[in-house]
């Protein structure tokens, strides 16, 4: 069994107080002036069905709901967030009804594309996260799978939320959440030791410090300086296992630290890095360039009175 954040509570409650303003901004971006299409359909009450058209993990429910709340509509879900959408039936490609949206016709169409875009992207991130996590657990990895800060500007909250729904760790949310000292920081400061000391002095006891290490020697220096996490960056699978074992054995009982591996990890090669000395596997492959889950929203019309939803 995989222990995920979604199993411990309602993840909508983790969102910051400001998140609904982002929805308002996205709606304003999509309708900056007149909505002639909305004028055409008017505000007659209508119902619409959200169809899942490709398989994956359903994620982004709070964002979808808020889009339609701001458009004067209500959403009734027929599937649980975090559940797997299965549209393949008997070897063919089908569709599944996931929610019913009720409200004025112009509100349904105003929110349609914004809501679908958010849901498709968030579900794609959740699906990639869950898929890789399942593969790692099946291969015996018991540590943490984490995303990275290589997120889309302006859309980070949704992408990080998708990681959580999929079962991955969000890693640091932003530059203020944790201090990560990469090669540029070290080169600019002069040494790993000086960089860690400065970060600890400014960040205080509550802010963790992570150091990117390109070699076992750099990792030793970072641990000696007091780094909380050491990232073994761009090591080969074999090199990771040797370095991680050496570091854990050499510092056993002397310093507490976590070891992270990153750099080019993806669904095809991540299992090669698994070893009991690695605490965290981090990758951008679960949120950069992932395939979206396909959804559509169709206003319900009496049979024979309107266009049919294609599969």
C-alpha positions as CSV (number, residue, x, y, z in Angstrom):
1,X,0.0,0.0,0.0
2,X,1.3,3.5,-0.9
3,X,0.9,6.1,1.8
4,X,-0.2,9.4,0.1
5,X,-1.2,12.8,1.4
6,X,-4.7,12.4,-0.1
7,X,-5.3,9.5,2.3
8,X,-4.9,11.7,5.3
9,X,-7.4,14.5,4.6
10,X,-9.0,16.8,2.1
11,X,-6.1,18.3,0.1
12,X,-8.2,21.4,-0.8
13,X,-7.5,22.5,2.8
14,X,-3.8,22.8,2.0
15,X,-4.3,25.6,-0.5
16,X,-3.3,29.1,0.5
17,X,-6.0,31.8,1.1
18,X,-5.0,33.6,-2.1
19,X,-5.5,30.7,-4.5
20,X,-9.0,31.8,-5.6
21,X,-7.6,35.1,-6.9
22,X,-5.5,33.1,-9.4
23,X,-8.8,31.6,-10.7
24,X,-10.2,35.1,-11.1
25,X,-7.0,36.2,-13.0
26,X,-7.3,33.2,-15.4
27,X,-10.9,33.9,-16.1
28,X,-10.1,37.6,-16.7
29,X,-7.3,36.6,-19.1
30,X,-9.7,34.5,-21.1
31,X,-12.5,37.1,-21.2
32,X,-10.8,40.5,-21.0
33,X,-13.7,42.4,-22.6
34,X,-17.0,41.4,-24.3
35,X,-18.1,37.8,-24.5
36,X,-20.2,37.7,-27.6
37,X,-20.6,33.9,-27.4
38,X,-22.1,34.4,-23.9
39,X,-24.5,37.0,-25.3
40,X,-25.6,34.5,-28.0
41,X,-26.5,31.7,-25.6
42,X,-27.9,33.9,-22.8
43,X,-28.4,32.9,-19.2
44,X,-31.0,30.1,-19.6
45,X,-30.4,27.3,-17.0
46,X,-28.5,24.3,-18.5
47,X,-26.7,21.2,-17.3
48,X,-23.4,19.9,-18.8
49,X,-21.5,16.7,-18.4
50,X,-17.8,16.5,-17.8
51,X,-16.4,13.6,-19.8
52,X,-13.1,11.8,-19.1
53,X,-11.8,10.8,-22.5
54,X,-8.4,9.3,-21.6
55,X,-7.1,7.2,-18.7
56,X,-5.3,8.8,-15.8
57,X,-5.5,10.1,-12.2
58,X,-8.3,12.7,-11.6
59,X,-6.7,15.9,-10.0
60,X,-7.6,19.5,-9.8
61,X,-11.1,19.3,-8.4
62,X,-11.0,22.4,-6.2
63,X,-9.7,24.6,-9.1
64,X,-12.4,23.2,-11.5
65,X,-15.1,23.9,-8.8
66,X,-13.9,27.4,-8.2
67,X,-13.9,28.3,-11.9
68,X,-17.6,27.4,-12.1
69,X,-18.5,29.0,-8.8
70,X,-17.2,32.3,-10.1
71,X,-19.2,31.7,-13.2
72,X,-22.4,31.2,-11.2
73,X,-22.5,27.4,-11.6
74,X,-22.4,24.4,-9.3
75,X,-20.6,21.1,-9.8
76,X,-21.7,17.6,-8.7
77,X,-18.9,15.0,-8.9
78,X,-19.4,11.3,-9.7
79,X,-15.7,10.4,-9.2
80,X,-13.3,11.0,-6.3
81,X,-10.2,13.1,-6.7
82,X,-7.2,10.9,-6.8
83,X,-9.1,8.0,-8.3
84,X,-8.0,6.4,-11.6
85,X,-10.1,7.2,-14.6
86,X,-10.3,4.2,-16.9
87,X,-11.8,4.8,-20.3
88,X,-10.5,1.8,-22.2
89,X,-13.4,-0.7,-22.5
90,X,-12.9,-4.0,-24.2
91,X,-9.7,-2.9,-25.9
92,X,-11.4,0.2,-27.3
93,X,-11.3,3.9,-26.4
94,X,-14.3,5.1,-24.5
95,X,-15.4,7.9,-22.2
96,X,-16.7,8.2,-18.7
97,X,-19.0,10.8,-17.0
98,X,-17.1,12.4,-14.2
99,X,-19.3,15.4,-13.1
100,X,-22.4,17.3,-13.8
101,X,-22.2,21.1,-14.0
102,X,-25.4,23.2,-13.6
103,X,-25.9,26.9,-14.2
104,X,-26.6,29.6,-16.8
105,X,-25.5,28.7,-20.3
106,X,-23.2,31.7,-20.6
107,X,-21.6,30.8,-17.2
108,X,-21.0,27.2,-18.4
109,X,-19.3,28.3,-21.5
110,X,-17.3,31.1,-19.9
111,X,-15.7,28.7,-17.5
112,X,-15.4,25.7,-19.8
113,X,-12.0,26.1,-21.3
114,X,-10.3,27.5,-18.2
115,X,-11.6,24.7,-16.1
116,X,-10.7,22.0,-18.6
117,X,-7.2,23.3,-19.1
118,X,-6.5,23.3,-15.4
119,X,-8.0,19.8,-14.9
120,X,-6.1,18.4,-17.9
121,X,-2.8,19.7,-16.7
122,X,-3.2,18.9,-13.1
123,X,-4.4,15.4,-13.8
124,X,-1.5,14.9,-16.2
125,X,1.0,15.7,-13.4
126,X,-0.8,13.5,-10.9
127,X,-0.9,10.6,-13.4
128,X,2.9,10.9,-14.1
129,X,3.6,11.1,-10.4
130,X,1.5,8.1,-9.5
131,X,2.9,6.0,-12.3
132,X,6.5,6.6,-11.4
133,X,5.8,6.1,-7.7
134,X,4.0,2.8,-8.3
135,X,7.0,1.6,-10.4
136,X,9.5,2.6,-7.6
137,X,7.5,1.0,-4.9
138,X,7.1,-2.2,-6.9
139,X,10.9,-2.2,-7.3
140,X,11.4,-2.0,-3.6
141,X,12.1,1.7,-3.1
142,X,10.8,3.0,0.3
143,X,12.1,6.5,0.2
144,X,10.6,9.8,-1.2
145,X,9.8,10.6,-4.8
146,X,9.8,14.4,-5.2
147,X,9.1,16.9,-7.9
148,X,11.3,20.0,-8.5
149,X,10.9,23.8,-8.8
150,X,11.0,23.6,-12.6
151,X,7.3,24.5,-12.8
152,X,5.4,26.7,-15.1
153,X,5.5,30.4,-14.0
154,X,2.0,31.3,-12.7
155,X,0.9,27.7,-12.6
156,X,3.1,26.3,-9.8
157,X,0.3,25.9,-7.3
158,X,-1.7,23.6,-9.6
159,X,1.3,21.6,-10.7
160,X,2.5,21.1,-7.1
161,X,-1.0,20.1,-6.1
162,X,-1.0,17.6,-8.9
163,X,2.2,16.0,-7.5
164,X,0.5,15.6,-4.1
165,X,-2.6,14.0,-5.6
166,X,-0.3,11.6,-7.4
167,X,1.5,10.7,-4.2
168,X,4.8,12.5,-4.8
169,X,6.5,15.0,-2.5
170,X,6.4,18.6,-3.6
171,X,10.1,19.3,-2.6
172,X,10.5,23.0,-2.0
173,X,7.7,25.2,-3.1
174,X,9.8,28.3,-3.8
175,X,13.1,30.0,-3.0
176,X,11.9,30.9,0.5
177,X,10.8,27.4,1.6
178,X,14.3,25.8,1.7
179,X,17.8,27.0,0.9
180,X,19.3,25.0,-1.9
181,X,23.0,25.8,-2.6
182,X,23.8,24.9,-6.1
183,X,27.1,25.2,-8.0
184,X,26.5,28.8,-8.8
185,X,26.0,29.7,-5.1
186,X,29.2,27.8,-4.1
187,X,31.3,29.3,-6.9
188,X,30.0,32.8,-6.0
189,X,30.6,32.4,-2.3
190,X,33.9,30.7,-2.6
191,X,33.4,27.3,-0.9
192,X,30.7,24.9,0.2
193,X,31.7,25.5,3.9
194,X,31.3,29.3,3.7
195,X,28.1,29.0,1.8
196,X,26.5,26.6,4.3
197,X,27.6,28.8,7.3
198,X,26.1,31.9,5.7
199,X,22.9,30.1,4.9
200,X,22.6,28.8,8.4
201,X,23.3,32.1,10.0
202,X,20.6,33.9,7.9
203,X,18.0,31.2,7.7
204,X,18.1,30.2,11.4
205,X,17.0,26.9,12.9
206,X,13.7,26.5,11.0
207,X,15.1,26.6,7.4
208,X,16.7,23.5,6.0
209,X,19.8,23.8,3.9
210,X,20.5,21.5,0.9
211,X,23.7,21.4,-1.0
212,X,24.2,20.1,-4.5
213,X,27.4,17.9,-4.7
214,X,29.1,16.9,-7.9
215,X,31.4,14.4,-6.1
216,X,31.8,12.4,-2.9
217,X,34.4,14.9,-1.7
218,X,31.9,17.8,-2.1
219,X,29.3,15.8,-0.3
220,X,31.7,15.2,2.6
221,X,32.4,19.0,2.9
222,X,28.7,19.8,2.8
223,X,27.9,17.3,5.6
224,X,30.8,18.5,7.7
225,X,29.6,22.1,7.3
226,X,26.1,21.1,8.6
227,X,24.0,20.6,5.5
228,X,20.6,19.0,6.2
229,X,20.3,17.4,2.8
230,X,23.0,16.6,0.2
231,X,22.0,16.2,-3.4
232,X,24.1,13.8,-5.5
233,X,23.7,15.5,-8.8
234,X,24.2,13.8,-12.2
235,X,25.8,10.7,-10.8
236,X,25.6,7.4,-12.7
237,X,23.4,4.7,-11.1
238,X,26.5,2.7,-10.1
239,X,28.2,5.9,-8.8
240,X,25.2,6.9,-6.7
241,X,25.1,3.5,-4.9
242,X,28.9,3.6,-4.1
243,X,28.9,7.2,-3.0
244,X,25.7,6.9,-0.9
245,X,27.0,3.8,0.9
246,X,30.3,5.4,1.6
247,X,28.8,8.6,2.9
248,X,26.2,6.9,5.2
249,X,28.9,4.6,6.6
250,X,31.5,7.3,7.1
251,X,29.1,9.7,8.9
252,X,27.1,7.1,10.9
253,X,26.6,8.4,14.4
254,X,28.3,11.7,13.7
255,X,26.0,13.8,11.6
256,X,22.3,13.4,10.6
257,X,21.6,14.2,7.0
258,X,19.4,13.0,4.0
259,X,20.8,12.0,0.7
260,X,19.0,13.0,-2.5
261,X,19.6,11.9,-6.0
262,X,18.7,14.1,-9.0
263,X,19.6,14.8,-12.6
264,X,18.0,13.2,-15.6
265,X,15.8,10.8,-13.6
266,X,12.7,9.6,-15.4
267,X,10.3,6.7,-15.8
268,X,12.7,4.7,-17.9
269,X,15.8,4.9,-15.7
270,X,14.8,5.9,-12.1
271,X,14.7,2.3,-10.9
272,X,18.4,2.0,-11.6
273,X,19.1,4.5,-8.8
274,X,17.3,2.6,-6.1
275,X,19.3,1.7,-3.0
276,X,18.5,1.8,0.7
277,X,21.0,4.6,1.3
278,X,19.1,7.1,-0.9
279,X,16.4,9.0,1.0
280,X,15.0,11.1,-1.9
281,X,14.7,10.7,-5.7
282,X,13.8,14.0,-7.3
283,X,12.8,14.6,-10.9
284,X,11.2,17.1,-13.1
285,X,9.9,14.4,-15.4
286,X,6.7,14.1,-13.4
287,X,5.6,17.7,-14.2
288,X,7.6,18.9,-17.2
289,X,6.3,17.9,-20.6
290,X,3.8,15.3,-19.2
291,X,0.9,14.2,-21.3
292,X,-2.4,15.8,-20.3
293,X,-5.5,13.8,-19.4
294,X,-8.2,14.5,-22.0
295,X,-11.5,15.9,-20.8
296,X,-14.5,17.6,-22.5
297,X,-17.6,19.5,-21.2
298,X,-20.8,19.1,-23.2
299,X,-24.1,20.8,-22.5
300,X,-26.8,18.1,-22.3
301,X,-29.5,18.3,-25.0
302,X,-32.4,16.0,-25.7
303,X,-31.5,13.1,-27.9
304,X,-31.6,14.1,-31.5
305,X,-31.7,17.8,-30.8
306,X,-28.0,18.7,-30.8
307,X,-24.5,17.5,-31.5
308,X,-23.4,14.2,-30.1
309,X,-20.3,13.8,-28.0
310,X,-17.8,11.9,-30.1
311,X,-15.5,9.3,-28.6
